[in-house]
């Protein structure tokens, strides 16, 4: 399955990219994220396991992040 989400952000491209690529810091920025762990990192790709609260349930998933700077 592939998921795509988008939002509008008032920030420079460099600032938005820096925040988005810094996945390990997401729990400090996004209160519903419980934790993020990097399982593998090579070149421009990371494999991550993440957990977040959905209502009262903690859900977790594995994700692949591809770093594509502008």
PDB file of N, CA, C and O in Angstrom:
ATOM      1  N   UNK A   1       0.839  -1.158   0.000  1.00  0.00           N
ATOM      2  CA  UNK A   1       0.000   0.000   0.000  1.00  0.00           C
ATOM      3  C   UNK A   1       0.893   1.233   0.000  1.00  0.00           C
ATOM      4  O   UNK A   1       1.952   1.252   0.628  1.00  0.00           O
ATOM      5  N   UNK A   2       0.451   2.250  -0.708  1.00  0.00           N
ATOM      6  CA  UNK A   2       1.169   3.520  -0.730  1.00  0.00           C
ATOM      7  C   UNK A   2       0.196   4.609  -0.289  1.00  0.00           C
ATOM      8  O   UNK A   2      -0.952   4.643  -0.732  1.00  0.00           O
ATOM      9  N   UNK A   3       0.659   5.489   0.579  1.00  0.00           N
ATOM     10  CA  UNK A   3      -0.170   6.570   1.089  1.00  0.00           C
ATOM     11  C   UNK A   3       0.478   7.898   0.739  1.00  0.00           C
ATOM     12  O   UNK A   3       1.701   8.031   0.791  1.00  0.00           O
ATOM     13  N   UNK A   4      -0.331   8.871   0.385  1.00  0.00           N
ATOM     14  CA  UNK A   4       0.161  10.212   0.083  1.00  0.00           C
ATOM     15  C   UNK A   4      -0.681  11.196   0.874  1.00  0.00           C
ATOM     16  O   UNK A   4      -1.910  11.135   0.840  1.00  0.00           O
ATOM     17  N   UNK A   5      -0.023  12.104   1.588  1.00  0.00           N
ATOM     18  CA  UNK A   5      -0.717  13.151   2.326  1.00  0.00           C
ATOM     19  C   UNK A   5      -0.082  14.482   1.971  1.00  0.00           C
ATOM     20  O   UNK A   5       1.105  14.544   1.652  1.00  0.00           O
ATOM     21  N   UNK A   6      -0.870  15.549   2.027  1.00  0.00           N
ATOM     22  CA  UNK A   6      -0.306  16.865   1.753  1.00  0.00           C
ATOM     23  C   UNK A   6      -0.952  17.906   2.655  1.00  0.00           C
ATOM     24  O   UNK A   6      -2.100  17.764   3.074  1.00  0.00           O
ATOM     25  N   UNK A   7      -0.181  18.967   2.947  1.00  0.00           N
ATOM     26  CA  UNK A   7      -0.658  20.103   3.716  1.00  0.00           C
ATOM     27  C   UNK A   7      -0.011  21.358   3.140  1.00  0.00           C
ATOM     28  O   UNK A   7       0.933  21.267   2.356  1.00  0.00           O
ATOM     29  N   UNK A   8      -0.511  22.518   3.523  1.00  0.00           N
ATOM     30  CA  UNK A   8       0.090  23.786   3.136  1.00  0.00           C
ATOM     31  C   UNK A   8       0.859  24.325   4.338  1.00  0.00           C
ATOM     32  O   UNK A   8       0.319  24.404   5.441  1.00  0.00           O
ATOM     33  N   UNK A   9       2.118  24.694   4.122  1.00  0.00           N
ATOM     34  CA  UNK A   9       2.991  25.150   5.201  1.00  0.00           C
ATOM     35  C   UNK A   9       3.554  26.513   4.839  1.00  0.00           C
ATOM     36  O   UNK A   9       4.001  26.731   3.713  1.00  0.00           O
ATOM     37  N   UNK A  10       3.530  27.429   5.798  1.00  0.00           N
ATOM     38  CA  UNK A  10       4.146  28.736   5.587  1.00  0.00           C
ATOM     39  C   UNK A  10       5.576  28.676   6.119  1.00  0.00           C
ATOM     40  O   UNK A  10       5.836  29.007   7.276  1.00  0.00           O
ATOM     41  N   UNK A  11       6.485  28.253   5.264  1.00  0.00           N
ATOM     42  CA  UNK A  11       7.902  28.141   5.619  1.00  0.00           C
ATOM     43  C   UNK A  11       8.692  28.071   4.325  1.00  0.00           C
ATOM     44  O   UNK A  11       8.144  27.797   3.257  1.00  0.00           O
ATOM     45  N   UNK A  12       9.976  28.319   4.436  1.00  0.00           N
ATOM     46  CA  UNK A  12      10.812  28.155   3.250  1.00  0.00           C
ATOM     47  C   UNK A  12      10.894  26.665   2.917  1.00  0.00           C
ATOM     48  O   UNK A  12      10.666  25.813   3.776  1.00  0.00           O
ATOM     49  N   UNK A  13      11.214  26.371   1.692  1.00  0.00           N
ATOM     50  CA  UNK A  13      11.377  24.981   1.274  1.00  0.00           C
ATOM     51  C   UNK A  13      12.453  24.294   2.112  1.00  0.00           C
ATOM     52  O   UNK A  13      12.300  23.133   2.493  1.00  0.00           O
ATOM     53  N   UNK A  14      13.531  25.003   2.397  1.00  0.00           N
ATOM     54  CA  UNK A  14      14.627  24.431   3.173  1.00  0.00           C
ATOM     55  C   UNK A  14      14.180  24.079   4.599  1.00  0.00           C
ATOM     56  O   UNK A  14      14.543  23.024   5.119  1.00  0.00           O
ATOM     57  N   UNK A  15      13.401  24.953   5.224  1.00  0.00           N
ATOM     58  CA  UNK A  15      12.907  24.694   6.578  1.00  0.00           C
ATOM     59  C   UNK A  15      11.941  23.520   6.588  1.00  0.00           C
ATOM     60  O   UNK A  15      12.040  22.639   7.443  1.00  0.00           O
ATOM     61  N   UNK A  16      11.006  23.502   5.640  1.00  0.00           N
ATOM     62  CA  UNK A  16      10.033  22.408   5.566  1.00  0.00           C
ATOM     63  C   UNK A  16      10.731  21.074   5.326  1.00  0.00           C
ATOM     64  O   UNK A  16      10.384  20.073   5.953  1.00  0.00           O
ATOM     65  N   UNK A  17      11.700  21.050   4.434  1.00  0.00           N
ATOM     66  CA  UNK A  17      12.434  19.811   4.145  1.00  0.00           C
ATOM     67  C   UNK A  17      13.210  19.347   5.375  1.00  0.00           C
ATOM     68  O   UNK A  17      13.209  18.159   5.699  1.00  0.00           O
ATOM     69  N   UNK A  18      13.867  20.274   6.056  1.00  0.00           N
ATOM     70  CA  UNK A  18      14.647  19.915   7.247  1.00  0.00           C
ATOM     71  C   UNK A  18      13.762  19.279   8.315  1.00  0.00           C
ATOM     72  O   UNK A  18      14.158  18.294   8.938  1.00  0.00           O
ATOM     73  N   UNK A  19      12.575  19.828   8.531  1.00  0.00           N
ATOM     74  CA  UNK A  19      11.649  19.259   9.519  1.00  0.00           C
ATOM     75  C   UNK A  19      11.120  17.899   9.076  1.00  0.00           C
ATOM     76  O   UNK A  19      11.015  16.977   9.885  1.00  0.00           O
ATOM     77  N   UNK A  20      10.789  17.773   7.803  1.00  0.00           N
ATOM     78  CA  UNK A  20      10.231  16.517   7.294  1.00  0.00           C
ATOM     79  C   UNK A  20      11.257  15.393   7.308  1.00  0.00           C
ATOM     80  O   UNK A  20      10.908  14.253   7.617  1.00  0.00           O
ATOM     81  N   UNK A  21      12.494  15.677   6.987  1.00  0.00           N
ATOM     82  CA  UNK A  21      13.504  14.615   6.922  1.00  0.00           C
ATOM     83  C   UNK A  21      14.018  14.212   8.299  1.00  0.00           C
ATOM     84  O   UNK A  21      14.610  13.143   8.443  1.00  0.00           O
ATOM     85  N   UNK A  22      13.804  15.041   9.303  1.00  0.00           N
ATOM     86  CA  UNK A  22      14.284  14.753  10.662  1.00  0.00           C
ATOM     87  C   UNK A  22      13.259  13.910  11.417  1.00  0.00           C
ATOM     88  O   UNK A  22      12.707  14.342  12.430  1.00  0.00           O
ATOM     89  N   UNK A  23      13.015  12.711  10.913  1.00  0.00           N
ATOM     90  CA  UNK A  23      11.954  11.839  11.423  1.00  0.00           C
ATOM     91  C   UNK A  23      12.145  11.507  12.899  1.00  0.00           C
ATOM     92  O   UNK A  23      11.163  11.384  13.630  1.00  0.00           O
ATOM     93  N   UNK A  24      13.361  11.364  13.340  1.00  0.00           N
ATOM     94  CA  UNK A  24      13.608  11.016  14.744  1.00  0.00           C
ATOM     95  C   UNK A  24      13.079  12.080  15.703  1.00  0.00           C
ATOM     96  O   UNK A  24      12.820  11.788  16.871  1.00  0.00           O
ATOM     97  N   UNK A  25      12.918  13.300  15.221  1.00  0.00           N
ATOM     98  CA  UNK A  25      12.421  14.395  16.054  1.00  0.00           C
ATOM     99  C   UNK A  25      10.898  14.556  15.984  1.00  0.00           C
ATOM    100  O   UNK A  25      10.341  15.381  16.708  1.00  0.00           O
ATOM    101  N   UNK A  26      10.221  13.793  15.139  1.00  0.00           N
ATOM    102  CA  UNK A  26       8.775  13.944  14.993  1.00  0.00           C
ATOM    103  C   UNK A  26       8.008  13.826  16.308  1.00  0.00           C
ATOM    104  O   UNK A  26       7.057  14.582  16.505  1.00  0.00           O
ATOM    105  N   UNK A  27       8.369  12.918  17.224  1.00  0.00           N
ATOM    106  CA  UNK A  27       7.614  12.863  18.482  1.00  0.00           C
ATOM    107  C   UNK A  27       7.668  14.171  19.279  1.00  0.00           C
ATOM    108  O   UNK A  27       6.749  14.452  20.048  1.00  0.00           O
ATOM    109  N   UNK A  28       8.720  14.971  19.111  1.00  0.00           N
ATOM    110  CA  UNK A  28       8.778  16.264  19.786  1.00  0.00           C
ATOM    111  C   UNK A  28       7.929  17.313  19.061  1.00  0.00           C
ATOM    112  O   UNK A  28       7.490  18.286  19.674  1.00  0.00           O
ATOM    113  N   UNK A  29       7.702  17.119  17.770  1.00  0.00           N
ATOM    114  CA  UNK A  29       6.930  18.077  16.973  1.00  0.00           C
ATOM    115  C   UNK A  29       5.456  17.706  16.865  1.00  0.00           C
ATOM    116  O   UNK A  29       4.598  18.583  16.772  1.00  0.00           O
ATOM    117  N   UNK A  30       5.165  16.424  16.877  1.00  0.00           N
ATOM    118  CA  UNK A  30       3.812  15.916  16.647  1.00  0.00           C
ATOM    119  C   UNK A  30       3.385  15.109  17.868  1.00  0.00           C
ATOM    120  O   UNK A  30       3.877  14.003  18.090  1.00  0.00           O
ATOM    121  N   UNK A  31       2.482  15.658  18.649  1.00  0.00           N
ATOM    122  CA  UNK A  31       2.161  15.072  19.950  1.00  0.00           C
ATOM    123  C   UNK A  31       1.573  13.666  19.873  1.00  0.00           C
ATOM    124  O   UNK A  31       1.672  12.915  20.844  1.00  0.00           O
ATOM    125  N   UNK A  32       0.963  13.285  18.749  1.00  0.00           N
ATOM    126  CA  UNK A  32       0.379  11.944  18.656  1.00  0.00           C
ATOM    127  C   UNK A  32       1.422  10.867  18.361  1.00  0.00           C
ATOM    128  O   UNK A  32       1.129   9.680  18.506  1.00  0.00           O
ATOM    129  N   UNK A  33       2.640  11.254  17.947  1.00  0.00           N
ATOM    130  CA  UNK A  33       3.704  10.273  17.699  1.00  0.00           C
ATOM    131  C   UNK A  33       4.313   9.852  19.032  1.00  0.00           C
ATOM    132  O   UNK A  33       4.753  10.698  19.810  1.00  0.00           O
ATOM    133  N   UNK A  34       4.340   8.553  19.297  1.00  0.00           N
ATOM    134  CA  UNK A  34       4.940   8.029  20.526  1.00  0.00           C
ATOM    135  C   UNK A  34       6.447   7.881  20.369  1.00  0.00           C
ATOM    136  O   UNK A  34       7.210   8.282  21.248  1.00  0.00           O
ATOM    137  N   UNK A  35       6.872   7.307  19.252  1.00  0.00           N
ATOM    138  CA  UNK A  35       8.297   7.121  18.989  1.00  0.00           C
ATOM    139  C   UNK A  35       8.535   6.816  17.522  1.00  0.00           C
ATOM    140  O   UNK A  35       7.625   6.422  16.792  1.00  0.00           O
ATOM    141  N   UNK A  36       9.786   7.008  17.106  1.00  0.00           N
ATOM    142  CA  UNK A  36      10.258   6.680  15.756  1.00  0.00           C
ATOM    143  C   UNK A  36      11.640   6.067  15.913  1.00  0.00           C
ATOM    144  O   UNK A  36      12.488   6.605  16.625  1.00  0.00           O
ATOM    145  N   UNK A  37      11.865   4.942  15.247  1.00  0.00           N
ATOM    146  CA  UNK A  37      13.186   4.306  15.274  1.00  0.00           C
ATOM    147  C   UNK A  37      13.646   4.045  13.845  1.00  0.00           C
ATOM    148  O   UNK A  37      12.874   3.580  13.006  1.00  0.00           O
ATOM    149  N   UNK A  38      14.898   4.346  13.582  1.00  0.00           N
ATOM    150  CA  UNK A  38      15.485   4.070  12.271  1.00  0.00           C
ATOM    151  C   UNK A  38      16.005   2.637  12.291  1.00  0.00           C
ATOM    152  O   UNK A  38      16.878   2.299  13.090  1.00  0.00           O
ATOM    153  N   UNK A  39      15.463   1.791  11.401  1.00  0.00           N
ATOM    154  CA  UNK A  39      15.896   0.399  11.308  1.00  0.00           C
ATOM    155  C   UNK A  39      17.081   0.241  10.367  1.00  0.00           C
ATOM    156  O   UNK A  39      17.968  -0.580  10.604  1.00  0.00           O
ATOM    157  N   UNK A  40      17.091   1.035   9.295  1.00  0.00           N
ATOM    158  CA  UNK A  40      18.153   0.933   8.293  1.00  0.00           C
ATOM    159  C   UNK A  40      18.275   2.278   7.596  1.00  0.00           C
ATOM    160  O   UNK A  40      17.273   2.955   7.363  1.00  0.00           O
ATOM    161  N   UNK A  41      19.480   2.658   7.270  1.00  0.00           N
ATOM    162  CA  UNK A  41      19.706   3.932   6.576  1.00  0.00           C
ATOM    163  C   UNK A  41      20.840   3.734   5.588  1.00  0.00           C
ATOM    164  O   UNK A  41      21.941   3.322   5.955  1.00  0.00           O
ATOM    165  N   UNK A  42      20.553   4.034   4.330  1.00  0.00           N
ATOM    166  CA  UNK A  42      21.596   3.944   3.301  1.00  0.00           C
ATOM    167  C   UNK A  42      21.283   4.936   2.185  1.00  0.00           C
ATOM    168  O   UNK A  42      20.134   5.092   1.772  1.00  0.00           O
ATOM    169  N   UNK A  43      22.311   5.587   1.719  1.00  0.00           N
ATOM    170  CA  UNK A  43      22.191   6.587   0.654  1.00  0.00           C
ATOM    171  C   UNK A  43      21.049   7.547   0.956  1.00  0.00           C
ATOM    172  O   UNK A  43      21.102   8.277   1.946  1.00  0.00           O
ATOM    173  N   UNK A  44      20.013   7.557   0.113  1.00  0.00           N
ATOM    174  CA  UNK A  44      18.906   8.503   0.271  1.00  0.00           C
ATOM    175  C   UNK A  44      17.631   7.819   0.749  1.00  0.00           C
ATOM    176  O   UNK A  44      16.533   8.304   0.474  1.00  0.00           O
ATOM    177  N   UNK A  45      17.758   6.694   1.464  1.00  0.00           N
ATOM    178  CA  UNK A  45      16.573   5.947   1.887  1.00  0.00           C
ATOM    179  C   UNK A  45      16.728   5.464   3.322  1.00  0.00           C
ATOM    180  O   UNK A  45      17.797   5.009   3.728  1.00  0.00           O
ATOM    181  N   UNK A  46      15.640   5.569   4.083  1.00  0.00           N
ATOM    182  CA  UNK A  46      15.599   5.082   5.464  1.00  0.00           C
ATOM    183  C   UNK A  46      14.413   4.146   5.627  1.00  0.00           C
ATOM    184  O   UNK A  46      13.338   4.379   5.074  1.00  0.00           O
ATOM    185  N   UNK A  47      14.622   3.089   6.391  1.00  0.00           N
ATOM    186  CA  UNK A  47      13.517   2.236   6.812  1.00  0.00           C
ATOM    187  C   UNK A  47      13.287   2.527   8.286  1.00  0.00           C
ATOM    188  O   UNK A  47      14.215   2.489   9.094  1.00  0.00           O
ATOM    189  N   UNK A  48      12.033   2.818   8.622  1.00  0.00           N
ATOM    190  CA  UNK A  48      11.688   3.277   9.964  1.00  0.00           C
ATOM    191  C   UNK A  48      10.565   2.430  10.535  1.00  0.00           C
ATOM    192  O   UNK A  48       9.766   1.858   9.794  1.00  0.00           O
ATOM    193  N   UNK A  49      10.510   2.356  11.842  1.00  0.00           N
ATOM    194  CA  UNK A  49       9.327   1.844  12.516  1.00  0.00           C
ATOM    195  C   UNK A  49       8.831   2.991  13.385  1.00  0.00           C
ATOM    196  O   UNK A  49       9.608   3.624  14.099  1.00  0.00           O
ATOM    197  N   UNK A  50       7.529   3.252  13.317  1.00  0.00           N
ATOM    198  CA  UNK A  50       6.933   4.393  14.002  1.00  0.00           C
ATOM    199  C   UNK A  50       5.742   3.926  14.815  1.00  0.00           C
ATOM    200  O   UNK A  50       5.127   2.903  14.512  1.00  0.00           O
ATOM    201  N   UNK A  51       5.424   4.688  15.850  1.00  0.00           N
ATOM    202  CA  UNK A  51       4.228   4.417  16.639  1.00  0.00           C
ATOM    203  C   UNK A  51       3.540   5.745  16.936  1.00  0.00           C
ATOM    204  O   UNK A  51       4.191   6.759  17.187  1.00  0.00           O
ATOM    205  N   UNK A  52       2.224   5.713  16.900  1.00  0.00           N
ATOM    206  CA  UNK A  52       1.438   6.916  17.173  1.00  0.00           C
ATOM    207  C   UNK A  52       0.129   6.513  17.841  1.00  0.00           C
ATOM    208  O   UNK A  52      -0.348   5.388  17.696  1.00  0.00           O
ATOM    209  N   UNK A  53      -0.430   7.453  18.566  1.00  0.00           N
ATOM    210  CA  UNK A  53      -1.711   7.220  19.235  1.00  0.00           C
ATOM    211  C   UNK A  53      -2.857   7.566  18.301  1.00  0.00           C
ATOM    212  O   UNK A  53      -2.875   8.641  17.703  1.00  0.00           O
ATOM    213  N   UNK A  54      -3.814   6.653  18.177  1.00  0.00           N
ATOM    214  CA  UNK A  54      -5.072   6.874  17.453  1.00  0.00           C
ATOM    215  C   UNK A  54      -6.172   6.655  18.472  1.00  0.00           C
ATOM    216  O   UNK A  54      -6.456   5.520  18.856  1.00  0.00           O
ATOM    217  N   UNK A  55      -6.790   7.741  18.909  1.00  0.00           N
ATOM    218  CA  UNK A  55      -7.715   7.695  20.048  1.00  0.00           C
ATOM    219  C   UNK A  55      -6.940   7.140  21.242  1.00  0.00           C
ATOM    220  O   UNK A  55      -5.974   7.761  21.685  1.00  0.00           O
ATOM    221  N   UNK A  56      -7.341   5.991  21.768  1.00  0.00           N
ATOM    222  CA  UNK A  56      -6.658   5.403  22.928  1.00  0.00           C
ATOM    223  C   UNK A  56      -5.818   4.193  22.546  1.00  0.00           C
ATOM    224  O   UNK A  56      -5.387   3.441  23.420  1.00  0.00           O
ATOM    225  N   UNK A  57      -5.582   3.997  21.260  1.00  0.00           N
ATOM    226  CA  UNK A  57      -4.865   2.820  20.784  1.00  0.00           C
ATOM    227  C   UNK A  57      -3.513   3.244  20.215  1.00  0.00           C
ATOM    228  O   UNK A  57      -3.431   4.175  19.414  1.00  0.00           O
ATOM    229  N   UNK A  58      -2.467   2.559  20.633  1.00  0.00           N
ATOM    230  CA  UNK A  58      -1.144   2.803  20.069  1.00  0.00           C
ATOM    231  C   UNK A  58      -0.982   1.913  18.841  1.00  0.00           C
ATOM    232  O   UNK A  58      -1.049   0.688  18.942  1.00  0.00           O
ATOM    233  N   UNK A  59      -0.771   2.527  17.693  1.00  0.00           N
ATOM    234  CA  UNK A  59      -0.559   1.764  16.457  1.00  0.00           C
ATOM    235  C   UNK A  59       0.890   1.953  16.028  1.00  0.00           C
ATOM    236  O   UNK A  59       1.505   2.983  16.303  1.00  0.00           O
ATOM    237  N   UNK A  60       1.424   0.946  15.351  1.00  0.00           N
ATOM    238  CA  UNK A  60       2.789   1.083  14.840  1.00  0.00           C
ATOM    239  C   UNK A  60       2.862   0.522  13.442  1.00  0.00           C
ATOM    240  O   UNK A  60       2.055  -0.323  13.054  1.00  0.00           O
ATOM    241  N   UNK A  61       3.836   0.998  12.684  1.00  0.00           N
ATOM    242  CA  UNK A  61       3.980   0.586  11.299  1.00  0.00           C
ATOM    243  C   UNK A  61       5.424   0.789  10.871  1.00  0.00           C
ATOM    244  O   UNK A  61       6.196   1.499  11.516  1.00  0.00           O
ATOM    245  N   UNK A  62       5.758   0.155   9.781  1.00  0.00           N
ATOM    246  CA  UNK A  62       7.068   0.310   9.164  1.00  0.00           C
ATOM    247  C   UNK A  62       6.901   1.188   7.935  1.00  0.00           C
ATOM    248  O   UNK A  62       5.938   1.036   7.184  1.00  0.00           O
ATOM    249  N   UNK A  63       7.832   2.101   7.730  1.00  0.00           N
ATOM    250  CA  UNK A  63       7.760   3.025   6.601  1.00  0.00           C
ATOM    251  C   UNK A  63       9.130   3.145   5.947  1.00  0.00           C
ATOM    252  O   UNK A  63      10.160   2.919   6.581  1.00  0.00           O
ATOM    253  N   UNK A  64       9.120   3.502   4.683  1.00  0.00           N
ATOM    254  CA  UNK A  64      10.349   3.798   3.952  1.00  0.00           C
ATOM    255  C   UNK A  64      10.313   5.279   3.606  1.00  0.00           C
ATOM    256  O   UNK A  64       9.345   5.759   3.016  1.00  0.00           O
ATOM    257  N   UNK A  65      11.354   5.997   3.968  1.00  0.00           N
ATOM    258  CA  UNK A  65      11.467   7.418   3.655  1.00  0.00           C
ATOM    259  C   UNK A  65      12.568   7.580   2.616  1.00  0.00           C
ATOM    260  O   UNK A  65      13.713   7.180   2.830  1.00  0.00           O
ATOM    261  N   UNK A  66      12.200   8.171   1.497  1.00  0.00           N
ATOM    262  CA  UNK A  66      13.190   8.478   0.459  1.00  0.00           C
ATOM    263  C   UNK A  66      13.487   9.973   0.522  1.00  0.00           C
ATOM    264  O   UNK A  66      12.580  10.799   0.426  1.00  0.00           O
ATOM    265  N   UNK A  67      14.748  10.308   0.682  1.00  0.00           N
ATOM    266  CA  UNK A  67      15.166  11.697   0.820  1.00  0.00           C
ATOM    267  C   UNK A  67      15.487  12.255  -0.558  1.00  0.00           C
ATOM    268  O   UNK A  67      16.458  11.849  -1.197  1.00  0.00           O
ATOM    269  N   UNK A  68      14.664  13.187  -1.003  1.00  0.00           N
ATOM    270  CA  UNK A  68      14.812  13.779  -2.333  1.00  0.00           C
ATOM    271  C   UNK A  68      14.901  15.294  -2.196  1.00  0.00           C
ATOM    272  O   UNK A  68      13.910  15.987  -2.425  1.00  0.00           O
ATOM    273  N   UNK A  69      16.057  15.821  -1.830  1.00  0.00           N
ATOM    274  CA  UNK A  69      16.170  17.272  -1.679  1.00  0.00           C
ATOM    275  C   UNK A  69      15.925  17.991  -3.001  1.00  0.00           C
ATOM    276  O   UNK A  69      16.227  17.478  -4.078  1.00  0.00           O
ATOM    277  N   UNK A  70      15.375  19.186  -2.886  1.00  0.00           N
ATOM    278  CA  UNK A  70      15.062  19.979  -4.082  1.00  0.00           C
ATOM    279  C   UNK A  70      16.321  20.477  -4.746  1.00  0.00           C
ATOM    280  O   UNK A  70      16.251  21.162  -5.767  1.00  0.00           O
TER     281      UNK A  70
END
